[in-house]
């Protein structure tokens, strides 16, 4: 079977305004506004059809927008959005259990919950980059979600004296024995 032959054309439209009021309430606070639209036309030679998709993005910035820097600002803004989206997706769906109700609570409770979660996420990122034993345990469990499930189960069943012992028990369970709690 012959593969589908596709040809794409991408058109980028930029509009920006420098020194506009943020809103009616704060008319003295001036910002720079950028509107970006990306139109992708995909031509399918097999069906002789064109599919058009549009993506729209807007940003408010304190950077002065010019013809020379507008593309860099768009590229940076889209990369930042992707990074934020991936981090929050990880915190919601990959075992950290970030929930909407973290925004509810008395006084500083919600701030404490989210800061503790960010701290845990930071520590996990550092371990993933720099801790060989963590990397081996993650490789053994294949996914972070499975690793966290195993860590929780070991904590609930055994007295864990060190992270090294914990990760070794995950990597080679028949060699290491943990004290019962």
Secondary structure, DSSP 4 states (H G I P E B T S, - for coil): -PPPPEEEEEEEEEEEEEEEES-STTTT-EEEEEEEEEEEEEEETTTTEEEEEEEEEEEEESSPP-TTTHHHHHHHHHHHHHHHHHHHHHHHHSSS---GGGG-SSTTHHHHHHHHHHHHHHHHHHHHHH-HHHHHHHHHHSSHHHHHHHHHHHHHHEE---HHHHHHHHH-TTT---EE-
